[in-house]
């Protein structure tokens, strides 16, 4: 997380929590952070940056609300992506539910998807 540890610019007009939020979003878009990457704990990042825990917690809350990161209880906080993967999973789940309701088997359902993606 070296990129996050250097995330603050004291001369910037935006507050520290917003700089952290923006940096994480930028790192996700630039593929420096990828879905499944573990984020530092709030306390660890606050300590690394010399900030109050509440400042980092606010950045994490905003990132979680935006779907960029997700907290998995005691397992920690992880990069969820920029929303594309999450939306694709939701669409796939809806497709699976629908083809099951129609009585299609797995091979037929996958063949349909393969043909559509190939066209």
N, CA, C and O atoms as a GROMACS GRO file, in nm:
protein
  476
    1UNK      N    1   0.082  -0.119   0.000
    1UNK     CA    2   0.000   0.000   0.000
    1UNK      C    3   0.086   0.126   0.000
    1UNK      O    4   0.045   0.230   0.052
    2UNK      N    5   0.204   0.118  -0.057
    2UNK     CA    6   0.291   0.236  -0.060
    2UNK      C    7   0.223   0.354  -0.124
    2UNK      O    8   0.244   0.468  -0.081
    3UNK      N    9   0.141   0.332  -0.224
    3UNK     CA   10   0.070   0.440  -0.289
    3UNK      C   11  -0.026   0.512  -0.196
    3UNK      O   12  -0.048   0.632  -0.210
    4UNK      N   13  -0.082   0.440  -0.102
    4UNK     CA   14  -0.173   0.503  -0.006
    4UNK      C   15  -0.095   0.577   0.101
    4UNK      O   16  -0.140   0.680   0.150
    5UNK      N   17   0.019   0.526   0.138
    5UNK     CA   18   0.098   0.591   0.242
    5UNK      C   19   0.148   0.728   0.199
    5UNK      O   20   0.178   0.813   0.283
    6UNK      N   21   0.156   0.750   0.069
    6UNK     CA   22   0.200   0.879   0.016
    6UNK      C   23   0.082   0.957  -0.042
    6UNK      O   24   0.099   1.039  -0.132
    7UNK      N   25  -0.036   0.931   0.010
    7UNK     CA   26  -0.158   0.984  -0.052
    7UNK      C   27  -0.188   1.129  -0.018
    7UNK      O   28  -0.271   1.191  -0.085
    8UNK      N   29  -0.123   1.186   0.081
    8UNK     CA   30  -0.161   1.320   0.126
    8UNK      C   31  -0.070   1.430   0.075
    8UNK      O   32   0.052   1.417   0.070
    9UNK      N   33  -0.135   1.540   0.037
    9UNK     CA   34  -0.064   1.661  -0.002
    9UNK      C   35  -0.111   1.772   0.092
    9UNK      O   36  -0.223   1.820   0.080
   10UNK      N   37  -0.026   1.812   0.187
   10UNK     CA   38  -0.066   1.912   0.285
   10UNK      C   39  -0.107   2.045   0.221
   10UNK      O   40  -0.181   2.122   0.282
   11UNK      N   41  -0.059   2.074   0.100
   11UNK     CA   42  -0.092   2.200   0.034
   11UNK      C   43  -0.221   2.192  -0.047
   11UNK      O   44  -0.268   2.293  -0.099
   12UNK      N   45  -0.278   2.073  -0.057
   12UNK     CA   46  -0.400   2.056  -0.137
   12UNK      C   47  -0.519   2.125  -0.070
   12UNK      O   48  -0.524   2.139   0.052
   13UNK      N   49  -0.613   2.168  -0.153
   13UNK     CA   50  -0.732   2.235  -0.100
   13UNK      C   51  -0.835   2.134  -0.049
   13UNK      O   52  -0.922   2.171   0.029
   14UNK      N   53  -0.826   2.009  -0.092
   14UNK     CA   54  -0.923   1.908  -0.047
   14UNK      C   55  -0.879   1.849   0.087
   14UNK      O   56  -0.759   1.837   0.113
   15UNK      N   57  -0.975   1.813   0.171
   15UNK     CA   58  -0.942   1.759   0.303
   15UNK      C   59  -0.876   1.620   0.292
   15UNK      O   60  -0.891   1.553   0.190
   16UNK      N   61  -0.806   1.579   0.396
   16UNK     CA   62  -0.734   1.452   0.392
   16UNK      C   63  -0.822   1.331   0.358
   16UNK      O   64  -0.780   1.245   0.281
   17UNK      N   65  -0.944   1.323   0.414
   17UNK     CA   66  -1.029   1.207   0.386
   17UNK      C   67  -1.061   1.200   0.236
   17UNK      O   68  -1.070   1.091   0.180
   18UNK      N   69  -1.080   1.316   0.173
   18UNK     CA   70  -1.112   1.319   0.031
   18UNK      C   71  -0.990   1.282  -0.053
   18UNK      O   72  -1.003   1.219  -0.158
   19UNK      N   73  -0.872   1.321  -0.007
   19UNK     CA   74  -0.749   1.282  -0.078
   19UNK      C   75  -0.730   1.131  -0.073
   19UNK      O   76  -0.690   1.070  -0.172
   20UNK      N   77  -0.758   1.070   0.042
   20UNK     CA   78  -0.747   0.925   0.054
   20UNK      C   79  -0.848   0.859  -0.040
   20UNK      O   80  -0.814   0.767  -0.115
   21UNK      N   81  -0.972   0.905  -0.035
   21UNK     CA   82  -1.078   0.850  -0.120
   21UNK      C   83  -1.040   0.860  -0.267
   21UNK      O   84  -1.051   0.762  -0.341
   22UNK      N   85  -0.995   0.976  -0.308
   22UNK     CA   86  -0.958   0.998  -0.448
   22UNK      C   87  -0.840   0.910  -0.489
   22UNK      O   88  -0.837   0.857  -0.600
   23UNK      N   89  -0.744   0.895  -0.399
   23UNK     CA   90  -0.626   0.814  -0.430
   23UNK      C   91  -0.664   0.667  -0.448
   23UNK      O   92  -0.616   0.601  -0.540
   24UNK      N   93  -0.750   0.616  -0.361
   24UNK     CA   94  -0.793   0.476  -0.374
   24UNK      C   95  -0.868   0.456  -0.505
   24UNK      O   96  -0.843   0.359  -0.576
   25UNK      N   97  -0.959   0.546  -0.538
   25UNK     CA   98  -1.033   0.536  -0.664
   25UNK      C   99  -0.937   0.538  -0.781
   25UNK      O  100  -0.950   0.459  -0.875
   26UNK      N  101  -0.840   0.628  -0.778
   26UNK     CA  102  -0.741   0.638  -0.885
   26UNK      C  103  -0.659   0.510  -0.896
   26UNK      O  104  -0.631   0.464  -1.007
   27UNK      N  105  -0.621   0.452  -0.783
   27UNK     CA  106  -0.542   0.329  -0.784
   27UNK      C  107  -0.624   0.211  -0.836
   27UNK      O  108  -0.569   0.122  -0.901
   28UNK      N  109  -0.753   0.209  -0.809
   28UNK     CA  110  -0.840   0.102  -0.862
   28UNK      C  111  -0.854   0.117  -1.012
   28UNK      O  112  -0.842   0.020  -1.087
   29UNK      N  113  -0.878   0.240  -1.057
   29UNK     CA  114  -0.892   0.262  -1.201
   29UNK      C  115  -0.762   0.234  -1.276
   29UNK      O  116  -0.765   0.187  -1.390
   30UNK      N  117  -0.649   0.262  -1.212
   30UNK     CA  118  -0.518   0.238  -1.274
   30UNK      C  119  -0.467   0.096  -1.254
   30UNK      O  120  -0.356   0.064  -1.295
   31UNK      N  121  -0.549   0.012  -1.192
   31UNK     CA  122  -0.516  -0.129  -1.168
   31UNK      C  123  -0.398  -0.149  -1.073
   31UNK      O  124  -0.337  -0.256  -1.070
   32UNK      N  125  -0.365  -0.045  -0.995
   32UNK     CA  126  -0.264  -0.062  -0.891
   32UNK      C  127  -0.325  -0.137  -0.773
   32UNK      O  128  -0.255  -0.205  -0.698
   33UNK      N  129  -0.456  -0.123  -0.757
   33UNK     CA  130  -0.534  -0.201  -0.662
   33UNK      C  131  -0.637  -0.277  -0.745
   33UNK      O  132  -0.704  -0.218  -0.830
   34UNK      N  133  -0.648  -0.406  -0.721
   34UNK     CA  134  -0.742  -0.487  -0.799
   34UNK      C  135  -0.842  -0.554  -0.706
   34UNK      O  136  -0.816  -0.571  -0.587
   35UNK      N  137  -0.957  -0.592  -0.760
   35UNK     CA  138  -1.058  -0.658  -0.676
   35UNK      C  139  -0.997  -0.774  -0.598
   35UNK      O  140  -0.927  -0.860  -0.653
   36UNK      N  141  -1.027  -0.774  -0.470
   36UNK     CA  142  -0.975  -0.878  -0.380
   36UNK      C  143  -0.853  -0.835  -0.301
   36UNK      O  144  -0.818  -0.901  -0.203
   37UNK      N  145  -0.786  -0.727  -0.342
   37UNK     CA  146  -0.672  -0.678  -0.265
   37UNK      C  147  -0.718  -0.634  -0.127
   37UNK      O  148  -0.822  -0.569  -0.112
   38UNK      N  149  -0.640  -0.669  -0.028
   38UNK     CA  150  -0.671  -0.631   0.110
   38UNK      C  151  -0.625  -0.488   0.135
   38UNK      O  152  -0.513  -0.451   0.100
   39UNK      N  153  -0.711  -0.410   0.195
   39UNK     CA  154  -0.679  -0.272   0.233
   39UNK      C  155  -0.618  -0.272   0.374
   39UNK      O  156  -0.647  -0.361   0.454
   40UNK      N  157  -0.534  -0.174   0.403
   40UNK     CA  158  -0.485  -0.164   0.541
   40UNK      C  159  -0.601  -0.133   0.634
   40UNK      O  160  -0.702  -0.077   0.592
   41UNK      N  161  -0.586  -0.170   0.760
   41UNK     CA  162  -0.691  -0.136   0.856
   41UNK      C  163  -0.698   0.016   0.869
   41UNK      O  164  -0.602   0.087   0.836
   42UNK      N  165  -0.810   0.063   0.917
   42UNK     CA  166  -0.826   0.207   0.938
   42UNK      C  167  -0.717   0.258   1.032
   42UNK      O  168  -0.655   0.361   1.005
   43UNK      N  169  -0.695   0.187   1.140
   43UNK     CA  170  -0.593   0.229   1.238
   43UNK      C  171  -0.453   0.229   1.176
   43UNK      O  172  -0.374   0.320   1.200
   44UNK      N  173  -0.424   0.127   1.100
   44UNK     CA  174  -0.291   0.118   1.038
   44UNK      C  175  -0.267   0.234   0.941
   44UNK      O  176  -0.162   0.298   0.945
   45UNK      N  177  -0.366   0.261   0.855
   45UNK     CA  178  -0.349   0.370   0.758
   45UNK      C  179  -0.344   0.505   0.829
   45UNK      O  180  -0.266   0.592   0.790
   46UNK      N  181  -0.426   0.523   0.931
   46UNK     CA  182  -0.424   0.648   1.008
   46UNK      C  183  -0.286   0.668   1.069
   46UNK      O  184  -0.231   0.779   1.066
   47UNK      N  185  -0.230   0.562   1.124
   47UNK     CA  186  -0.097   0.571   1.183
   47UNK      C  187   0.009   0.602   1.077
   47UNK      O  188   0.096   0.686   1.098
   48UNK      N  189   0.001   0.532   0.962
   48UNK     CA  190   0.098   0.553   0.853
   48UNK      C  191   0.095   0.697   0.802
   48UNK      O  192   0.198   0.754   0.768
   49UNK      N  193  -0.026   0.756   0.798
   49UNK     CA  194  -0.042   0.891   0.743
   49UNK      C  195  -0.037   1.000   0.849
   49UNK      O  196  -0.037   1.119   0.816
   50UNK      N  197  -0.032   0.961   0.976
   50UNK     CA  198  -0.031   1.060   1.084
   50UNK      C  199  -0.163   1.133   1.096
   50UNK      O  200  -0.166   1.253   1.125
   51UNK      N  201  -0.273   1.061   1.075
   51UNK     CA  202  -0.406   1.120   1.080
   51UNK      C  203  -0.488   1.060   1.193
   51UNK      O  204  -0.452   0.957   1.250
   52UNK      N  205  -0.598   1.126   1.224
   52UNK     CA  206  -0.692   1.072   1.320
   52UNK      C  207  -0.764   0.952   1.257
   52UNK      O  208  -0.790   0.951   1.136
   53UNK      N  209  -0.796   0.855   1.339
   53UNK     CA  210  -0.866   0.735   1.292
   53UNK      C  211  -0.997   0.773   1.224
   53UNK      O  212  -1.033   0.714   1.122
   54UNK      N  213  -1.068   0.871   1.278
   54UNK     CA  214  -1.198   0.911   1.220
   54UNK      C  215  -1.184   0.966   1.078
   54UNK      O  216  -1.276   0.954   0.997
   55UNK      N  217  -1.071   1.028   1.048
   55UNK     CA  218  -1.049   1.082   0.914
   55UNK      C  219  -1.041   0.968   0.812
   55UNK      O  220  -1.105   0.974   0.707
   56UNK      N  221  -0.963   0.865   0.844
   56UNK     CA  222  -0.951   0.750   0.755
   56UNK      C  223  -1.082   0.673   0.751
   56UNK      O  224  -1.122   0.624   0.645
   57UNK      N  225  -1.148   0.661   0.866
   57UNK     CA  226  -1.277   0.590   0.870
   57UNK      C  227  -1.380   0.658   0.779
   57UNK      O  228  -1.459   0.590   0.714
   58UNK      N  229  -1.378   0.789   0.773
   58UNK     CA  230  -1.471   0.860   0.684
   58UNK      C  231  -1.439   0.828   0.537
   58UNK      O  232  -1.531   0.805   0.458
   59UNK      N  233  -1.313   0.826   0.501
   59UNK     CA  234  -1.274   0.791   0.364
   59UNK      C  235  -1.321   0.650   0.332
   59UNK      O  236  -1.376   0.626   0.224
   60UNK      N  237  -1.299   0.556   0.421
   60UNK     CA  238  -1.341   0.418   0.399
   60UNK      C  239  -1.493   0.408   0.387
   60UNK      O  240  -1.544   0.336   0.301
   61UNK      N  241  -1.566   0.480   0.472
   61UNK     CA  242  -1.713   0.479   0.463
   61UNK      C  243  -1.759   0.525   0.326
   61UNK      O  244  -1.846   0.463   0.264
   62UNK      N  245  -1.702   0.634   0.278
   62UNK     CA  246  -1.740   0.687   0.147
   62UNK      C  247  -1.702   0.592   0.035
   62UNK      O  248  -1.778   0.576  -0.061
   63UNK      N  249  -1.587   0.528   0.046
   63UNK     CA  250  -1.545   0.430  -0.055
   63UNK      C  251  -1.638   0.308  -0.053
   63UNK      O  252  -1.670   0.252  -0.158
   64UNK      N  253  -1.680   0.268   0.066
   64UNK     CA  254  -1.770   0.154   0.076
   64UNK      C  255  -1.908   0.188   0.019
   64UNK      O  256  -1.968   0.107  -0.050
   65UNK      N  257  -1.957   0.308   0.048
   65UNK     CA  258  -2.086   0.350  -0.007
   65UNK      C  259  -2.082   0.358  -0.159
   65UNK      O  260  -2.183   0.336  -0.225
   66UNK      N  261  -1.967   0.390  -0.213
   66UNK     CA  262  -1.952   0.399  -0.359
   66UNK      C  263  -1.926   0.262  -0.422
   66UNK      O  264  -1.922   0.251  -0.545
   67UNK      N  265  -1.909   0.159  -0.339
   67UNK     CA  266  -1.887   0.025  -0.391
   67UNK      C  267  -1.745  -0.003  -0.435
   67UNK      O  268  -1.719  -0.100  -0.505
   68UNK      N  269  -1.651   0.082  -0.393
   68UNK     CA  270  -1.511   0.064  -0.432
   68UNK      C  271  -1.442  -0.037  -0.340
   68UNK      O  272  -1.359  -0.116  -0.384
   69UNK      N  273  -1.477  -0.034  -0.212
   69UNK     CA  274  -1.423  -0.130  -0.116
   69UNK      C  275  -1.539  -0.197  -0.044
   69UNK      O  276  -1.652  -0.147  -0.046
   70UNK      N  277  -1.509  -0.309   0.020
   70UNK     CA  278  -1.611  -0.377   0.099
   70UNK      C  279  -1.547  -0.431   0.225
   70UNK      O  280  -1.434  -0.478   0.224
   71UNK      N  281  -1.622  -0.422   0.334
   71UNK     CA  282  -1.574  -0.473   0.462
   71UNK      C  283  -1.637  -0.610   0.482
   71UNK      O  284  -1.758  -0.628   0.469
   72UNK      N  285  -1.553  -0.705   0.514
   72UNK     CA  286  -1.598  -0.843   0.535
   72UNK      C  287  -1.582  -0.881   0.682
   72UNK      O  288  -1.517  -0.980   0.716
   73UNK      N  289  -1.642  -0.802   0.768
   73UNK     CA  290  -1.636  -0.829   0.911
   73UNK      C  291  -1.494  -0.834   0.962
   73UNK      O  292  -1.412  -0.748   0.930
   74UNK      N  293  -1.466  -0.937   1.041
   74UNK     CA  294  -1.334  -0.950   1.102
   74UNK      C  295  -1.226  -0.986   1.000
   74UNK      O  296  -1.108  -0.975   1.031
   75UNK      N  297  -1.266  -1.028   0.879
   75UNK     CA  298  -1.167  -1.065   0.776
   75UNK      C  299  -1.095  -0.942   0.723
   75UNK      O  300  -0.983  -0.952   0.672
   76UNK      N  301  -1.158  -0.825   0.734
   76UNK     CA  302  -1.093  -0.703   0.691
   76UNK      C  303  -1.167  -0.632   0.579
   76UNK      O  304  -1.282  -0.663   0.549
   77UNK      N  305  -1.099  -0.537   0.519
   77UNK     CA  306  -1.155  -0.455   0.412
   77UNK      C  307  -1.078  -0.485   0.284
   77UNK      O  308  -0.956  -0.495   0.284
   78UNK      N  309  -1.154  -0.500   0.176
   78UNK     CA  310  -1.096  -0.541   0.048
   78UNK      C  311  -1.145  -0.452  -0.065
   78UNK      O  312  -1.251  -0.390  -0.056
   79UNK      N  313  -1.067  -0.447  -0.171
   79UNK     CA  314  -1.107  -0.373  -0.290
   79UNK      C  315  -1.218  -0.451  -0.358
   79UNK      O  316  -1.205  -0.571  -0.385
   80UNK      N  317  -1.328  -0.382  -0.385
   80UNK     CA  318  -1.442  -0.446  -0.452
   80UNK      C  319  -1.435  -0.420  -0.602
   80UNK      O  320  -1.498  -0.492  -0.679
   81UNK      N  321  -1.361  -0.322  -0.644
   81UNK     CA  322  -1.353  -0.286  -0.784
   81UNK      C  323  -1.417  -0.152  -0.810
   81UNK      O  324  -1.452  -0.080  -0.717
   82UNK      N  325  -1.433  -0.120  -0.936
   82UNK     CA  326  -1.492   0.009  -0.970
   82UNK      C  327  -1.641  -0.004  -1.001
   82UNK      O  328  -1.700   0.089  -1.057
   83UNK      N  329  -1.701  -0.116  -0.966
   83UNK     CA  330  -1.843  -0.135  -0.986
   83UNK      C  331  -1.876  -0.227  -1.103
   83UNK      O  332  -1.984  -0.286  -1.106
   84UNK      N  333  -1.787  -0.239  -1.198
   84UNK     CA  334  -1.814  -0.322  -1.316
   84UNK      C  335  -1.829  -0.468  -1.278
   84UNK      O  336  -1.924  -0.534  -1.318
   85UNK      N  337  -1.734  -0.518  -1.200
   85UNK     CA  338  -1.740  -0.660  -1.160
   85UNK      C  339  -1.866  -0.688  -1.079
   85UNK      O  340  -1.931  -0.790  -1.099
   86UNK      N  341  -1.900  -0.598  -0.987
   86UNK     CA  342  -2.018  -0.616  -0.904
   86UNK      C  343  -2.145  -0.619  -0.990
   86UNK      O  344  -2.233  -0.702  -0.968
   87UNK      N  345  -2.154  -0.529  -1.087
   87UNK     CA  346  -2.270  -0.525  -1.177
   87UNK      C  347  -2.276  -0.650  -1.263
   87UNK      O  348  -2.384  -0.704  -1.286
   88UNK      N  349  -2.161  -0.696  -1.311
   88UNK     CA  350  -2.158  -0.818  -1.392
   88UNK      C  351  -2.204  -0.939  -1.311
   88UNK      O  352  -2.277  -1.024  -1.362
   89UNK      N  353  -2.161  -0.948  -1.185
   89UNK     CA  354  -2.205  -1.058  -1.100
   89UNK      C  355  -2.355  -1.054  -1.077
   89UNK      O  356  -2.421  -1.158  -1.079
   90UNK      N  357  -2.409  -0.935  -1.056
   90UNK     CA  358  -2.554  -0.921  -1.036
   90UNK      C  359  -2.629  -0.964  -1.162
   90UNK      O  360  -2.731  -1.033  -1.153
   91UNK      N  361  -2.580  -0.924  -1.279
   91UNK     CA  362  -2.644  -0.963  -1.405
   91UNK      C  363  -2.635  -1.114  -1.424
   91UNK      O  364  -2.731  -1.177  -1.469
   92UNK      N  365  -2.520  -1.172  -1.392
   92UNK     CA  366  -2.504  -1.316  -1.406
   92UNK      C  367  -2.598  -1.391  -1.312
   92UNK      O  368  -2.657  -1.492  -1.352
   93UNK      N  369  -2.612  -1.343  -1.190
   93UNK     CA  370  -2.703  -1.408  -1.095
   93UNK      C  371  -2.848  -1.401  -1.144
   93UNK      O  372  -2.923  -1.497  -1.130
   94UNK      N  373  -2.886  -1.288  -1.201
   94UNK     CA  374  -3.021  -1.275  -1.255
   94UNK      C  375  -3.041  -1.370  -1.373
   94UNK      O  376  -3.147  -1.431  -1.387
   95UNK      N  377  -2.939  -1.383  -1.457
   95UNK     CA  378  -2.946  -1.474  -1.571
   95UNK      C  379  -2.961  -1.619  -1.523
   95UNK      O  380  -3.045  -1.693  -1.574
   96UNK      N  381  -2.881  -1.658  -1.426
   96UNK     CA  382  -2.887  -1.794  -1.373
   96UNK      C  383  -3.027  -1.824  -1.318
   96UNK      O  384  -3.084  -1.929  -1.345
   97UNK      N  385  -3.080  -1.730  -1.242
   97UNK     CA  386  -3.214  -1.750  -1.186
   97UNK      C  387  -3.317  -1.766  -1.297
   97UNK      O  388  -3.406  -1.852  -1.288
   98UNK      N  389  -3.306  -1.686  -1.401
   98UNK     CA  390  -3.403  -1.692  -1.510
   98UNK      C  391  -3.392  -1.821  -1.591
   98UNK      O  392  -3.494  -1.882  -1.622
   99UNK      N  393  -3.270  -1.864  -1.626
   99UNK     CA  394  -3.256  -1.987  -1.706
   99UNK      C  395  -3.297  -2.110  -1.625
   99UNK      O  396  -3.348  -2.206  -1.681
  100UNK      N  397  -3.275  -2.106  -1.496
  100UNK     CA  398  -3.322  -2.217  -1.411
  100UNK      C  399  -3.474  -2.222  -1.411
  100UNK      O  400  -3.534  -2.329  -1.420
  101UNK      N  401  -3.536  -2.104  -1.401
  101UNK     CA  402  -3.682  -2.098  -1.402
  101UNK      C  403  -3.737  -2.148  -1.536
  101UNK      O  404  -3.847  -2.205  -1.541
  102UNK      N  405  -3.662  -2.128  -1.644
  102UNK     CA  406  -3.704  -2.174  -1.776
  102UNK      C  407  -3.673  -2.322  -1.798
  102UNK      O  408  -3.720  -2.381  -1.896
  103UNK      N  409  -3.596  -2.381  -1.708
  103UNK     CA  410  -3.566  -2.524  -1.718
  103UNK      C  411  -3.446  -2.557  -1.804
  103UNK      O  412  -3.426  -2.674  -1.838
  104UNK      N  413  -3.364  -2.458  -1.840
  104UNK     CA  414  -3.245  -2.486  -1.920
  104UNK      C  415  -3.138  -2.549  -1.832
  104UNK      O  416  -3.125  -2.516  -1.714
  105UNK      N  417  -3.061  -2.639  -1.891
  105UNK     CA  418  -2.951  -2.696  -1.814
  105UNK      C  419  -2.827  -2.608  -1.830
  105UNK      O  420  -2.826  -2.513  -1.909
  106UNK      N  421  -2.724  -2.639  -1.754
  106UNK     CA  422  -2.603  -2.558  -1.749
  106UNK      C  423  -2.538  -2.544  -1.887
  106UNK      O  424  -2.502  -2.433  -1.927
  107UNK      N  425  -2.524  -2.652  -1.958
  107UNK     CA  426  -2.457  -2.650  -2.089
  107UNK      C  427  -2.532  -2.561  -2.188
  107UNK      O  428  -2.470  -2.485  -2.263
  108UNK      N  429  -2.664  -2.571  -2.190
  108UNK     CA  430  -2.743  -2.489  -2.282
  108UNK      C  431  -2.734  -2.340  -2.246
  108UNK      O  432  -2.724  -2.254  -2.333
  109UNK      N  433  -2.738  -2.312  -2.116
  109UNK     CA  434  -2.731  -2.173  -2.070
  109UNK      C  435  -2.595  -2.113  -2.106
  109UNK      O  436  -2.588  -2.000  -2.154
  110UNK      N  437  -2.487  -2.189  -2.084
  110UNK     CA  438  -2.353  -2.140  -2.117
  110UNK      C  439  -2.334  -2.125  -2.268
  110UNK      O  440  -2.268  -2.032  -2.314
  111UNK      N  441  -2.392  -2.216  -2.344
  111UNK     CA  442  -2.383  -2.206  -2.490
  111UNK      C  443  -2.450  -2.079  -2.540
  111UNK      O  444  -2.400  -2.014  -2.632
  112UNK      N  445  -2.564  -2.043  -2.480
  112UNK     CA  446  -2.631  -1.919  -2.518
  112UNK      C  447  -2.542  -1.797  -2.492
  112UNK      O  448  -2.529  -1.709  -2.577
  113UNK      N  449  -2.482  -1.794  -2.375
  113UNK     CA  450  -2.395  -1.682  -2.339
  113UNK      C  451  -2.274  -1.678  -2.432
  113UNK      O  452  -2.235  -1.571  -2.479
  114UNK      N  453  -2.217  -1.792  -2.459
  114UNK     CA  454  -2.100  -1.798  -2.548
  114UNK      C  455  -2.133  -1.745  -2.686
  114UNK      O  456  -2.055  -1.669  -2.744
  115UNK      N  457  -2.248  -1.785  -2.740
  115UNK     CA  458  -2.288  -1.735  -2.873
  115UNK      C  459  -2.307  -1.584  -2.872
  115UNK      O  460  -2.266  -1.515  -2.966
  116UNK      N  461  -2.370  -1.532  -2.767
  116UNK     CA  462  -2.392  -1.388  -2.760
  116UNK      C  463  -2.263  -1.310  -2.744
  116UNK      O  464  -2.247  -1.203  -2.805
  117UNK      N  465  -2.171  -1.360  -2.665
  117UNK     CA  466  -2.043  -1.292  -2.648
  117UNK      C  467  -1.956  -1.299  -2.772
  117UNK      O  468  -1.873  -1.211  -2.795
  118UNK      N  469  -1.976  -1.402  -2.853
  118UNK     CA  470  -1.898  -1.419  -2.976
  118UNK      C  471  -1.949  -1.336  -3.092
  118UNK      O  472  -1.879  -1.314  -3.190
  119UNK      N  473  -2.073  -1.289  -3.080
  119UNK     CA  474  -2.130  -1.215  -3.195
  119UNK      C  475  -2.098  -1.067  -3.189
  119UNK      O  476  -2.138  -0.992  -3.278
   0.00000   0.00000   0.00000
